[in-house]
Amino acid sequence: MLNTIKAIVQKKRIHLIENIKIPERTKLLITILPNDDSNDFWQAASMTSLNKIWNNTEDNIYAELLEK
């Protein structure tokens, strides 16, 4: 099972924010998140496309079919 755990880097060491036990020699994947808001532009840009796909009146027919 995959788990996402919050952590921070201090003095070149990774410190877990959550108190969990991780067995020795556990393999990890680390995703580095940006410290600034540079990612906000891309999230806002993609939101426009997502809204066009998911928020449209044509899909209302599926909701109506599920209610019957």
C-alpha positions in Angstrom: 0.0 0.0 0.0 1.2 3.5 -0.8 1.1 6.2 1.9 1.8 9.9 1.7 3.5 11.3 4.7 4.4 15.0 5.3 8.0 15.8 6.1 10.4 18.7 6.0 14.1 19.1 5.3 16.3 20.6 8.0 20.1 20.6 7.8 20.1 18.2 4.9 18.0 15.6 6.8 14.4 14.6 6.2 12.2 14.9 9.3 8.8 13.3 9.4 6.0 15.6 10.6 3.8 12.7 11.5 4.8 10.2 14.1 4.8 6.9 12.3 7.0 3.8 12.4 8.8 2.9 9.2 10.6 -0.4 9.1 14.4 -0.3 8.4 15.3 -0.5 4.7 11.9 0.6 3.5 12.0 1.9 0.0 10.7 5.5 -0.4 9.7 7.9 -3.1 10.2 11.5 -2.3 8.3 14.3 -4.1 9.7 17.8 -3.5 7.0 20.4 -3.3 7.8 24.1 -4.2 8.0 26.5 -1.3 6.6 29.4 -3.3 3.3 29.9 -5.2 4.8 29.3 -8.7 2.5 26.2 -9.0 -0.6 28.4 -8.5 -0.5 29.5 -12.1 -0.6 26.0 -13.5 -3.3 24.9 -11.1 -5.5 27.9 -12.2 -4.8 27.3 -15.9 -5.8 23.6 -15.6 -8.9 24.5 -13.6 -10.3 26.3 -16.7 -10.0 23.1 -18.7 -11.4 20.9 -16.0 -14.4 23.1 -15.5 -15.2 22.9 -19.2 -15.1 19.1 -19.0 -16.9 18.5 -15.7 -19.2 21.6 -15.3 -21.4 21.4 -18.3 -25.1 21.0 -18.8 -24.8 18.2 -21.2 -23.8 15.9 -18.4 -27.0 16.6 -16.5 -28.7 13.8 -18.4 -26.5 11.2 -16.5 -27.6 12.6 -13.1 -31.2 12.4 -14.2 -30.8 8.8 -15.3 -29.2 7.9 -12.0 -32.2 9.4 -10.1 -34.7 7.1 -11.8 
